[in-house]
Amino acid sequence: MKKIIAVGGFAFIGGSLRELLELLFPMTSQWFATTILINVIGAFLLAMINFWLANRLPLPSELVLGLGTGMIGAFTTFSSFSLECVKLMTTGHVVIVVSYLALSLIGGILAALGGKRLAVWLLARTDGELDA
């Protein structure tokens, strides 16, 4: 029950942060930079949570789950990303959808890799151990 409460509570925070970014950076009808930004930031933060925070601090598993699955899961937006791709495809914006897919995928992977590398570096500086 603690895990469900942690996920739900942190999901509220993540979803609220996502909405805040969408209000600050509204999307245009054909380009979804806000969704890319949200997903890339989320990939970086999820890697930091899993590779640094969970290894550096003695956190309860419920908190780590709440931060990752709850907050980052609600912050990132795979379903919106998928729907936006479908909208672009069905309106004939092939070049934009291919660019959007490439930027999202490559950006997310690079952000997650950057998050992991930063986590490993931080752990090494503080005498933590984690394989690169």
Summary of the structure (lengths in Angstrom):
residues: 132
radius of gyration: 16.5
end to end distance: 34.1
largest distance: 53.4
contacts: 397
relative contact order: 0.18
helix: 81%
strand: 0%
